[in-house]
Amino acid sequence: MKANIIQAGERLDIGHEDLERLVAATLEQFGGKSLRRVLLLPPDHTRLNSMAGPITAIVYRLFAAWGAQTDVMPALGTHAPMGPAELKMMFGDTIPADKFLPHDWRNDVVSRGIIPGETLSEWSGGLVDYSVNVEVNRRLFDGYDLILSIGQVVPHEVVGMANYTKNIMVGVGGADTINKSHFLGAVCNMEKALGRADTPVRRLFNHGVSTFLGELPIRYILTVMERDAAANRMVMRGFYGGTGDALFEEACQLCRRVNIITLDQPLKKVVVWLDPEEFRSTWLGNKAIYRTRMALADEGELVILAPGVKEFGEDREIDRLIRRYGYKGTSNTLECVTRFDELRNNLSAAAHLIHGSSEGRFSITYCPGHLSQAEVESVGYRNGDLKTLMTRYNPETLTEGFNDVAGEQVFFIRNPALGLWSVRERL
């Protein structure tokens, strides 16, 4: 069974009625009323702007009306489980609480096969040669008629473009798959992957799903979103329902046009706002670094206003590792991976440490609401006083892009999760 429903365009604005129609047509092509058991895999609330929450609610309502048993497993990856407030914020209040299934990336997975080290060496140009154990949540094999992955295609620091097979291999994946895929992306150079559909990590994910999960009835709904700064709202530019690499690649083409902001000159000062409802850890908040460092000038400064940030890692063990090893550059992190088993056994943490460093090229001033100066400085960042810098760089009055703040030119980004900023020469 293969379905491809596409509505996309740089000027398109897919409203609620259009979305209802597109979702219903997609589900009909996937089997519609004939399906009896369905599993939905949307992202968690950290992808609030993806429209995956409302789409999930529409899908659940339609299948409930058709009499299908429908379960929802938020694709958490390594993120903390969602509580009642986060579930309501993301999905509304029409899906019963007992329909949500948890994902535990460390304990609730099964192994489906091994991708050999020779293949990883080929994809990475010899930079890694370890094998990867393809692990996914065991519930995927509970006899569902449809497993529907829902999410947004947007530039991503590990895989190049988020979603599609990543939502399976990482979102409901296990420790070995997550750790080794993230480290693969880090050593292959994040800046060579960002915004690209074909990367070593994407090859790993696509190969893992097609080779070891091919018997599962996995289908996709993908969105491409853009923030309309003038109207202060998110706009859906693309809706893609179906299967196959070509569908994902078409979504990536639109994403590159609407989500990558290119600049003629590097930026000396960038200020990023992290919404406290969405960003509560540097694990998530460091999108402010990942998505802007290709735009920052040498010796420039990145200021991160992070009132909700209270921890480094959302997973307790990863939080401990970040605190111990810090964001101190690629060479330091790789040396620590060689020397210390605990980091070598948690390669996603090592990858995150590489991604979260400026490599000494620009300074990073972090202004968290719930971490001390000593904590911030211990991991390699400058500490900024949140109250002082929010007064100077008021996110309520700054506009997206260039601002003049008391004679200082500042480039302001309201949500770093929504795009990629880069000078043209680095893309």
N, C-alpha and C positions, 0 to 999 in steps of 0.2 A: 504494500500500500504506500503510495507516495502522493502527497498533496503539496501544492505550492500556490499560496495566495499572497499577493504582493500589492501593497498600496504605498507608494513612496514618492517623495519629491521635496526639493529644497524649499519650496514655498508652500507646501501642503500643510494644512492644519487639521489633523484628524480629531474631530470632536467626539463627544460621548455617543451620539447616535451612530456615527460612522463606526466607532469602535465596537459597539454592540453588534452591528451587522457583520463586521469583519470576523469577530470572534465566533459568532454563530455559524457563518459560512465555513470557517476553518474546522470547527468541530464536526460539522456535517461531513466534510471530506475525510475526517479521521475515523468516521464510523458513527458519530452522533448517537441516535437513540438505540442503536444495536449494542452499545457498550454497556457492560454491567459493573465493572470494577475499574476505577480510574485513580491514578496517583499524580498529583500536581507537584511540581518542583519549582516554586518561585524563589527569588532571593529573599533575604531578610530586610529589616527596616533600614539598613545601611545603604540600600538601593531604593530609597523612597521615591526618588524622582524618575524611576524607570517606567512607571505606570503598571508595573507587574502586579501591584496590590489590587487595584481596581480590575485588571484583567482576570486575576485569580478569582475575585468575587463573582464576576460575570460567568466564568467557566463553571464555578461551583453551583451557581444558581441554575444554569441550564441543565447540567447533569442531574441535579437534584430533581428538577421537573421531569426529566426523562427516566427517573427511577434508578439511576446508577449510584452505587456506593462510591463515594469520592473522598479520598484522603489527601491531606496537604502536608508535605514535608518541606519546610523552608530550607533552602540549600545554604546552610550556615558556613560550610568549610570549617575554618578554625575559629569562627566568631562565637561569642557567648550566646547561649540560648535566649530566645525571645521570651519576655514576660508578657502578661496580659496587656499592659499599656502599649508595648511595642507591636503586639499582634493587632490591636485595634487601630493604631496609627497607620499600619501598613495595609491591612486588609478590611478595615471597617468592622462592623459587628454582626454581619449576616452569616458568617461561617461558625458553626458550633465549636466550642473550645476543644471538645473531644475528637474533632476531626483533624487536629494538628498533631503530627508525629514528630518527635525529636530526632535530630541526627547527632550522633556522637562519633566524631572522626577518629578517636583513639580506640574505641571498644566495640562499636556496633557495625562492623564491616566484614565482608568476606573477600577472599582473594580469588580472582578469576583467571590469572595468568601472569606471565613474566615477559616484559619487553627486554631483550638481552642487551648487555653492555655494548656489543658491537654496533647495534642500531643507534644507541645514544651517542656513541663516538662519531658515527657518520653524521648525525644531525648537528652535533656540536663542533664539528671540525676538530675532533680529538681533545676537546677541553674537559669532557667527562667520559668515563667508560664504565659507569656502574649500571647494573640492571635495575628495572623499575617493576615493582609488584603492583599490578592493577587491582586496587581495592575499592569497593563501593559499598554503600549501605545494603545490608542483607535484605531489606524490605523490597528492594527493586525486583526480587525474585519470588514475590508472594502471589504470582498469578494474575497480575493486572492486565486488562485488555488494552490499556493505553497508559503510557508514562509521558506526561506533557511537561516539558521544560519551558519555563517562561522567564524572559529577562531582556535586558538592554545591551545592545552592542555599543561599546564606548571604548576609547583608547585605554589600554591596561598595561601596567608596568611589567608584569610577568609574561603574559602570553601575547601581547601586541594589541589585540582587540578582545574585549571581554565577551563572555557568554558562549552560546552554542555548546560544544562538547566540554568546555571548561566547567559549565554548570553541573555536569555529571561527574567528571573526573576529580574536581576539587570541591564543588558545592556539596555533593553527597559522597565524597571520596574519603579514603583512609590515609593514615599517616605516611606510609611509604610513598604513595602517589603524590601527595601534597608536598612533602618535604623535598623529594628529588626533582619534581617539576619546577618548583620555585628556585631551587639552587641552579638548575639548568639554565633558567632564564637569567639569573644574576650573572653567572660566569660568561654567558654569551653576549653580555652587554645590553642592559636595559634600553639604552638610547638607540640601539640598532633594531629593537623590536617594537618600541612604542608606536602605535598607530598603523601597524602592518598586519595583514591577514595571515601571511605565511611566515611562521617563525619556528625555531626548533621546538618550543613548548607546544605550539599549536599542532605540529606534526605528531608529537607524543600523544596529545589528547585525542586527536582524530583517529590515530592508529589504535589507541586503547579502546575506544568505543566501538569502532568498526570490527576489530579483531576479536575482542573478548566479550562484548556486550551486544553483538549483532542480533542475537535472538530476542532481545527485549524490544517491545513496541514503543520505542522512544520517538517522540515528535517534538517540534519546536514552535514556539511563538516568540519572535524577536521584535524588539522595538528600537527605533532610533529617535532620541529625544534632543531637543535644543531649547535652551533657555532664552526666551524673548525678554531681553533686559528692559526694553521700553515699556512692555506691558507687565513686567514683573511676574511672569508665569512660565511654566514649562509647556512646550508645544511638541506634539508627536508628529515627526516628519516622515516616519516610516513604520509600517507594520508588515511583518513577514511571517507567514504561517506555512509550515511544511517541513521538509526534510532535505538533507543533502548539502554538500559543501558549497554548491553554487548559490544556494539561498543565502547562506551566511556571507559569502564573498560579496554578494550584491548589497547586503546590509552594510558591510564594511566600506564599500565605495561611497555610499551616502554618508556614513558616519565621518569619513575623512573630509567630506565637503562641509559638513555642518558643525563638527565637534573639534576640529583642529584649527586653532587660531594662530596664524602665522604673522610674524613680526619682521620688519626690515632691519631693526637694530636690537642688540641685547638690552635687557632691562637692568638698570642699576638698583632699583628699589621695588620690590613686590610685596604687597600686603595681602594675606589670604585670611578670609573669615571661615571658621569652622563652626557650623550650626551645632549647638550643644545637644539637640535632639538626635543628631546623626553621628557626631564624632565625639567619642568618650575615651579614646585611647590613641596613642601615637601609631599603633598598628594600623588603624584606619585613617587617622588624621594626617599621616605622612604622605597622603595623596597631595598635600600641599607642596611637598618636595618632589615627588615622582613626576607630577604633571607640569611642573614649572621650571625644572632645572635646565631644560634645553632652551629656555628663554632668558635665563639669568646671565648677566655679564660676569666675567672674571672680576673678583673683588666686590661684587654686588652684595646686596643684603636681602634675605627673605625673612619677613616678619609674619609669624603665624599667631593669629588671635584665636585662642582655643578655650573658651570658658567652660566647656563640658569635659575636657580631658582630665581624667583622674588616674590613669594607669598607662603603662606602656604596652603590654600585651593583653589581649582579651582572655587568653588561656594562661592559667597560673604559672605553668612551667615556662612558657615563652616569655612571660613578663619577667620572671626571674633571670632568664638568660639575657634579655635586653639590658636589664639593670647591671648584670655582671660584665658584659662585653662591650656594650655601647655602640653608638653609630660613629665608628672611627675609621671608615674607609675600607676599600676593597682589600688592599694588601694586608692590613691588620686583621680583618675578618678571616681571610683565607689562611693566614698563619695560625689563628686560633682554631679554625676547623681542623688543621693538621695536628695541633698539639692536644686538643681537649675532646675527649669522647662525647661529653654531654652536648657540645655544639655540633659535632659531627653526626650525632644521632638525631638532631633537630635542625635539618638543613633549611627548612622554611624560615626558621628564626635567623639563621646565618644570611639567607638571601635578603630578608627584610633589613638587616643591619647594613648590608651593602646598598640597598635601594634608598635607605634613609639618610645616607651621608652625602655631603656636597663634594666629597673627595678633596676637601681643602680649597675648592675653587671659589666659593662664596660663603658668606656667613649665614647661619640660621639662628634667628632669635625666636624662641618658643615662649608663648605667654599662656600657660595653662591655668585653668581655674582651680585645680585641686592637686597640683604637684608642687613641692617645695623648690626653692632655688637650688638647693643642694642636689635634689633628685635630677633636675633638668641638666645641671652642669655635669653631673656624674656620667651621663651618657654621651656627652660631647657637644651639647648645644649651648648657646648663650641663653640665659634666662632674662625674660622681659617682664616688667610689671604690667599685668593685664589691665588694671584700672587706668594707669597712666597712658599706655599705648592705645587703649580703646577711646580715650578722650582725644588723643591726637589724631588717630585714624578711626573715626567713628563709622562703623559699617552701616549705620542708618542714613548717613549723608553722602558717603562716597558712592560714586557711580562705577559701573563695570568699566575696566580699562583705565585710561590715563586720568589722573587727578592732580591738581595743584594744591598742595597742603602747606600753607605758609611759605610759599616760594620753593618748596621741594616737590619734584615730580615723582609721583607714586603711581604704580600700576596696581589696581585693586581687582581681586578675584573673589566673588561671593561664594562660589562652591567649586572646589578643585576637582570634585568627582565627575563633573559634567563635561570635561574636555581635556585637551592637551594644548599647551602653549609652547611655541618654539620659534626661534628665528629660522628663516627659510633654509639657510645653509646647513642646518643640523638635521633636517628632515630627510 
